[in-house]
Amino acid sequence: MRSAWLEKGKPGIVPRAQSPASQNRKDIQMDTAQQSMAPPMVSAQALRFGQPGLLLWDGASHDWPVGLCLVRGGEGCGKTSLLQALAGHLPLQGGRLVYPQQPDPSQRPALFWRDPRAELSNAERARPAQEWVQAQRQLHPAWSEAAWQAHADGLGLEPHLHKPLLALSTGSLRKLWMAAGWSSGVPLLLIDEPLAALDRGSMDHVQRTLAGLNRAGQQSGPVAGHGPRCVIVAHWDEMQGVAWDDVLDLPDQPPLR
């Protein structure tokens, strides 16, 4: 009988050839493990910020990794204000934001942020939704048209794209902002209360999409190839069927220290 010798010198064991699917799973697991040990995408260091008359963070720090990150808390705890600060739309009173995976860690990466509560500008009010989408295609070099079509279909946006933005409901605008953000391919994506004012079918699509944006999903799903992304979502709970890579709980009574 012919024997085969392995590296450890054990006779009589013939190594089994790995299937491509098995090897692919191992590659994904290794990539995911490497990402889990990578520096954070965003590092908040001793931040101090707030709204007029209300201090929300008082010297607090937090790191956001590659993957899907939840900022959890109730009304008035500062979830939206944190996203505004991360986007550079709310001035810091102290501390700094650092981006360790950037060539220059002080330089904010390309991001997508749209405050769903903000008023449309005068220039936007009469602008057709499809024209706004075309501007996003040109603005974001990593834009995925396949992703846009999938999200426009999943959220039922197509019948509304000919309308001016002013004519879209609150829920339709929120869906438009999210679909564009997911399709943009930017490294840093900020989403505020993604389920608010949505119908049941759209809520299901949002939760499925978010579930595929965690660290493991980025390695194996349709967004693979975009490069690592940090998706920070502000919401009051964890949502059904969504596995988060990071959860930051904000106190009901700010500030966070």
One Martini backbone bead per residue (centre of mass of N, CA, C, O) as a GRO file, in nm:
protein
  257
    1MET     BB    1   0.097   0.036   0.022
    2ARG     BB    2   0.059   0.364  -0.023
    3SER     BB    3   0.225   0.644   0.115
    4ALA     BB    4   0.173   0.955   0.283
    5TRP     BB    5   0.351   1.256   0.365
    6LEU     BB    6   0.359   1.493   0.594
    7GLU     BB    7   0.503   1.751   0.756
    8LYS     BB    8   0.474   1.578   1.041
    9GLY     BB    9   0.509   1.263   0.958
   10LYS     BB   10   0.232   1.128   0.877
   11PRO     BB   11   0.124   0.832   0.785
   12GLY     BB   12  -0.141   0.746   0.556
   13ILE     BB   13  -0.219   1.054   0.467
   14VAL     BB   14  -0.439   1.195   0.237
   15PRO     BB   15  -0.492   1.481   0.111
   16ARG     BB   16  -0.765   1.681   0.059
   17ALA     BB   17  -0.911   1.843  -0.174
   18GLN     BB   18  -1.012   2.160  -0.222
   19SER     BB   19  -1.266   2.343  -0.272
   20PRO     BB   20  -1.344   2.648  -0.392
   21ALA     BB   21  -1.555   2.714  -0.170
   22SER     BB   22  -1.375   2.649   0.073
   23GLN     BB   23  -1.149   2.850   0.005
   24ASN     BB   24  -1.328   3.102   0.004
   25ARG     BB   25  -1.413   3.089   0.300
   26LYS     BB   26  -1.124   3.114   0.412
   27ASP     BB   27  -1.058   3.387   0.285
   28ILE     BB   28  -1.284   3.543   0.426
   29GLN     BB   29  -1.196   3.481   0.716
   30MET     BB   30  -0.917   3.614   0.691
   31ASP     BB   31  -1.010   3.896   0.606
   32THR     BB   32  -1.189   3.946   0.856
   33ALA     BB   33  -0.963   3.916   1.066
   34GLN     BB   34  -0.787   4.145   0.958
   35GLN     BB   35  -0.999   4.372   0.993
   36SER     BB   36  -1.031   4.334   1.307
   37MET     BB   37  -0.708   4.433   1.335
   38ALA     BB   38  -0.749   4.693   1.227
   39PRO     BB   39  -0.769   4.998   1.208
   40PRO     BB   40  -0.963   5.241   1.239
   41MET     BB   41  -1.158   5.460   1.055
   42VAL     BB   42  -1.265   5.604   1.327
   43SER     BB   43  -1.141   5.857   1.568
   44ALA     BB   44  -1.252   5.964   1.880
   45GLN     BB   45  -1.088   6.235   2.066
   46ALA     BB   46  -1.202   6.403   2.314
   47LEU     BB   47  -1.491   6.498   2.269
   48ARG     BB   48  -1.659   6.825   2.211
   49PHE     BB   49  -2.019   6.870   2.194
   50GLY     BB   50  -2.316   7.058   2.067
   51GLN     BB   51  -2.590   7.234   2.146
   52PRO     BB   52  -2.759   7.487   2.230
   53GLY     BB   53  -2.753   7.432   2.577
   54LEU     BB   54  -2.615   7.132   2.489
   55LEU     BB   55  -2.417   6.889   2.611
   56LEU     BB   56  -2.308   6.571   2.466
   57TRP     BB   57  -1.989   6.587   2.468
   58ASP     BB   58  -1.721   6.524   2.735
   59GLY     BB   59  -1.439   6.377   2.640
   60ALA     BB   60  -1.505   6.155   2.446
   61SER     BB   61  -1.443   5.815   2.317
   62HIS     BB   62  -1.417   5.650   1.980
   63ASP     BB   63  -1.422   5.352   1.773
   64TRP     BB   64  -1.453   5.287   1.418
   65PRO     BB   65  -1.487   5.031   1.217
   66VAL     BB   66  -1.503   4.817   0.994
   67GLY     BB   67  -1.840   4.829   0.897
   68LEU     BB   68  -2.114   4.792   1.123
   69CYS     BB   69  -2.253   5.077   1.301
   70LEU     BB   70  -2.401   5.158   1.617
   71VAL     BB   71  -2.613   5.426   1.729
   72ARG     BB   72  -2.763   5.420   2.049
   73GLY     BB   73  -3.087   5.579   2.119
   74GLY     BB   74  -3.282   5.818   2.216
   75GLU     BB   75  -3.437   6.092   2.241
   76GLY     BB   76  -3.195   6.353   2.283
   77CYS     BB   77  -2.888   6.207   2.290
   78GLY     BB   78  -2.720   6.272   1.996
   79LYS     BB   79  -2.713   6.118   1.723
   80THR     BB   80  -2.729   6.336   1.500
   81SER     BB   81  -2.498   6.514   1.607
   82LEU     BB   82  -2.278   6.306   1.563
   83LEU     BB   83  -2.305   6.286   1.257
   84GLN     BB   84  -2.249   6.584   1.207
   85ALA     BB   85  -1.963   6.576   1.326
   86LEU     BB   86  -1.848   6.354   1.135
   87ALA     BB   87  -1.924   6.539   0.871
   88GLY     BB   88  -1.860   6.856   0.954
   89HIS     BB   89  -2.149   7.016   1.053
   90LEU     BB   90  -2.031   7.017   1.358
   91PRO     BB   91  -1.867   7.181   1.572
   92LEU     BB   92  -1.596   7.158   1.766
   93GLN     BB   93  -1.490   7.218   2.115
   94GLY     BB   94  -1.320   6.944   2.118
   95GLY     BB   95  -1.084   6.767   1.999
   96ARG     BB   96  -1.070   6.476   1.764
   97LEU     BB   97  -1.046   6.350   1.429
   98VAL     BB   98  -0.944   6.024   1.316
   99TYR     BB   99  -0.785   5.841   1.019
  100PRO     BB  100  -0.588   5.564   1.020
  101GLN     BB  101  -0.638   5.466   0.699
  102GLN     BB  102  -0.509   5.717   0.611
  103PRO     BB  103  -0.240   5.869   0.487
  104ASP     BB  104  -0.389   6.112   0.634
  105PRO     BB  105  -0.530   6.105   0.948
  106SER     BB  106  -0.660   6.411   0.921
  107GLN     BB  107  -0.815   6.305   0.667
  108ARG     BB  108  -1.112   6.289   0.542
  109PRO     BB  109  -1.301   6.082   0.394
  110ALA     BB  110  -1.513   5.987   0.187
  111LEU     BB  111  -1.863   6.087   0.205
  112PHE     BB  112  -2.206   6.014   0.326
  113TRP     BB  113  -2.452   6.279   0.397
  114ARG     BB  114  -2.803   6.300   0.506
  115ASP     BB  115  -3.034   6.501   0.647
  116PRO     BB  116  -3.369   6.414   0.687
  117ARG     BB  117  -3.452   6.700   0.844
  118ALA     BB  118  -3.366   6.877   0.631
  119GLU     BB  119  -3.398   7.128   0.430
  120LEU     BB  120  -3.445   7.222   0.130
  121SER     BB  121  -3.310   7.382  -0.102
  122ASN     BB  122  -3.381   7.601  -0.346
  123ALA     BB  123  -3.233   7.432  -0.570
  124GLU     BB  124  -3.383   7.151  -0.497
  125ARG     BB  125  -3.695   7.173  -0.503
  126ALA     BB  126  -3.709   7.162  -0.845
  127ARG     BB  127  -3.548   6.908  -0.861
  128PRO     BB  128  -3.512   6.629  -1.007
  129ALA     BB  129  -3.435   6.326  -0.892
  130GLN     BB  130  -3.272   6.221  -1.142
  131GLU     BB  131  -3.075   6.463  -1.137
  132TRP     BB  132  -2.959   6.414  -0.858
  133VAL     BB  133  -2.848   6.132  -0.922
  134GLN     BB  134  -2.653   6.220  -1.147
  135ALA     BB  135  -2.476   6.390  -0.958
  136GLN     BB  136  -2.381   6.146  -0.788
  137ARG     BB  137  -2.235   5.994  -1.009
  138GLN     BB  138  -2.022   6.229  -1.052
  139LEU     BB  139  -1.920   6.256  -0.748
  140HIS     BB  140  -1.880   5.928  -0.739
  141PRO     BB  141  -1.641   5.710  -0.854
  142ALA     BB  142  -1.772   5.435  -0.696
  143TRP     BB  143  -2.019   5.402  -0.841
  144SER     BB  144  -2.314   5.180  -0.850
  145GLU     BB  145  -2.550   5.088  -1.076
  146ALA     BB  146  -2.643   4.815  -0.970
  147ALA     BB  147  -2.713   4.915  -0.687
  148TRP     BB  148  -2.914   5.129  -0.764
  149GLN     BB  149  -3.122   4.947  -0.903
  150ALA     BB  150  -3.176   4.763  -0.659
  151HIS     BB  151  -3.274   4.996  -0.466
  152ALA     BB  152  -3.492   5.124  -0.641
  153ASP     BB  153  -3.659   4.867  -0.649
  154GLY     BB  154  -3.675   4.791  -0.338
  155LEU     BB  155  -3.802   5.104  -0.277
  156GLY     BB  156  -3.984   5.227  -0.508
  157LEU     BB  157  -3.855   5.484  -0.693
  158GLU     BB  158  -3.918   5.506  -0.999
  159PRO     BB  159  -4.205   5.667  -0.994
  160HIS     BB  160  -4.037   5.939  -0.859
  161LEU     BB  161  -3.791   6.052  -1.042
  162HIS     BB  162  -3.955   6.285  -1.206
  163LYS     BB  163  -3.976   6.439  -0.958
  164PRO     BB  164  -3.957   6.674  -0.750
  165LEU     BB  165  -3.832   6.689  -0.439
  166LEU     BB  166  -4.078   6.841  -0.314
  167ALA     BB  167  -4.286   6.592  -0.398
  168LEU     BB  168  -4.161   6.425  -0.187
  169SER     BB  169  -4.172   6.239   0.062
  170THR     BB  170  -4.016   6.167   0.345
  171GLY     BB  171  -3.974   5.865   0.275
  172SER     BB  172  -3.863   5.903  -0.016
  173LEU     BB  173  -3.618   6.071   0.059
  174ARG     BB  174  -3.486   5.866   0.243
  175LYS     BB  175  -3.455   5.652   0.021
  176LEU     BB  176  -3.282   5.820  -0.169
  177TRP     BB  177  -3.042   5.868   0.017
  178MET     BB  178  -2.974   5.570   0.074
  179ALA     BB  179  -2.933   5.464  -0.215
  180ALA     BB  180  -2.701   5.658  -0.277
  181GLY     BB  181  -2.511   5.578  -0.047
  182TRP     BB  182  -2.480   5.276  -0.119
  183SER     BB  183  -2.381   5.346  -0.428
  184SER     BB  184  -2.119   5.534  -0.389
  185GLY     BB  185  -1.856   5.386  -0.235
  186VAL     BB  186  -1.786   5.506   0.020
  187PRO     BB  187  -1.608   5.472   0.318
  188LEU     BB  188  -1.823   5.685   0.451
  189LEU     BB  189  -2.139   5.609   0.615
  190LEU     BB  190  -2.430   5.806   0.706
  191ILE     BB  191  -2.720   5.708   0.912
  192ASP     BB  192  -3.054   5.825   0.989
  193GLU     BB  193  -3.311   5.664   1.071
  194PRO     BB  194  -3.392   5.430   0.837
  195LEU     BB  195  -3.715   5.355   0.926
  196ALA     BB  196  -3.842   5.615   0.894
  197ALA     BB  197  -4.135   5.649   0.710
  198LEU     BB  198  -4.178   5.343   0.629
  199ASP     BB  199  -4.256   5.078   0.470
  200ARG     BB  200  -4.239   4.744   0.504
  201GLY     BB  201  -4.077   4.675   0.247
  202SER     BB  202  -3.853   4.889   0.294
  203MET     BB  203  -3.759   4.790   0.566
  204ASP     BB  204  -3.659   4.516   0.467
  205HIS     BB  205  -3.449   4.625   0.270
  206VAL     BB  206  -3.278   4.779   0.471
  207GLN     BB  207  -3.204   4.537   0.656
  208ARG     BB  208  -3.068   4.368   0.438
  209THR     BB  209  -2.854   4.573   0.359
  210LEU     BB  210  -2.721   4.612   0.634
  211ALA     BB  211  -2.647   4.309   0.678
  212GLY     BB  212  -2.433   4.336   0.420
  213LEU     BB  213  -2.231   4.571   0.576
  214ASN     BB  214  -2.071   4.410   0.726
  215ARG     BB  215  -1.772   4.271   0.743
  216ALA     BB  216  -1.855   3.999   0.616
  217GLY     BB  217  -2.034   4.114   0.383
  218GLN     BB  218  -1.804   4.275   0.237
  219GLN     BB  219  -1.646   4.008   0.152
  220SER     BB  220  -1.916   3.841   0.010
  221GLY     BB  221  -2.077   4.051  -0.128
  222PRO     BB  222  -2.174   4.295  -0.366
  223VAL     BB  223  -1.955   4.506  -0.225
  224ALA     BB  224  -1.730   4.369  -0.322
  225GLY     BB  225  -1.450   4.590  -0.418
  226HIS     BB  226  -1.483   4.877  -0.281
  227GLY     BB  227  -1.379   4.850  -0.011
  228PRO     BB  228  -1.359   4.965   0.285
  229ARG     BB  229  -1.635   5.018   0.519
  230CYS     BB  230  -1.806   5.271   0.713
  231VAL     BB  231  -2.119   5.216   0.882
  232ILE     BB  232  -2.318   5.466   1.037
  233VAL     BB  233  -2.593   5.411   1.265
  234ALA     BB  234  -2.887   5.573   1.372
  235HIS     BB  235  -3.064   5.412   1.647
  236TRP     BB  236  -3.281   5.266   1.893
  237ASP     BB  237  -3.202   4.981   1.767
  238GLU     BB  238  -3.083   4.672   1.621
  239MET     BB  239  -3.259   4.515   1.463
  240GLN     BB  240  -3.369   4.274   1.260
  241GLY     BB  241  -3.109   4.072   1.134
  242VAL     BB  242  -2.863   4.248   1.258
  243ALA     BB  243  -2.507   4.256   1.246
  244TRP     BB  244  -2.283   4.411   1.455
  245ASP     BB  245  -1.951   4.546   1.499
  246ASP     BB  246  -2.077   4.806   1.652
  247VAL     BB  247  -2.170   4.957   1.979
  248LEU     BB  248  -2.315   5.273   2.076
  249ASP     BB  249  -2.417   5.400   2.384
  250LEU     BB  250  -2.633   5.649   2.470
  251PRO     BB  251  -2.731   5.858   2.695
  252ASP     BB  252  -3.022   5.995   2.812
  253GLN     BB  253  -2.814   6.182   2.983
  254PRO     BB  254  -2.640   6.418   2.897
  255PRO     BB  255  -2.322   6.363   2.879
  256LEU     BB  256  -2.060   6.208   2.729
  257ARG     BB  257  -1.757   6.056   2.909
   0.00000   0.00000   0.00000
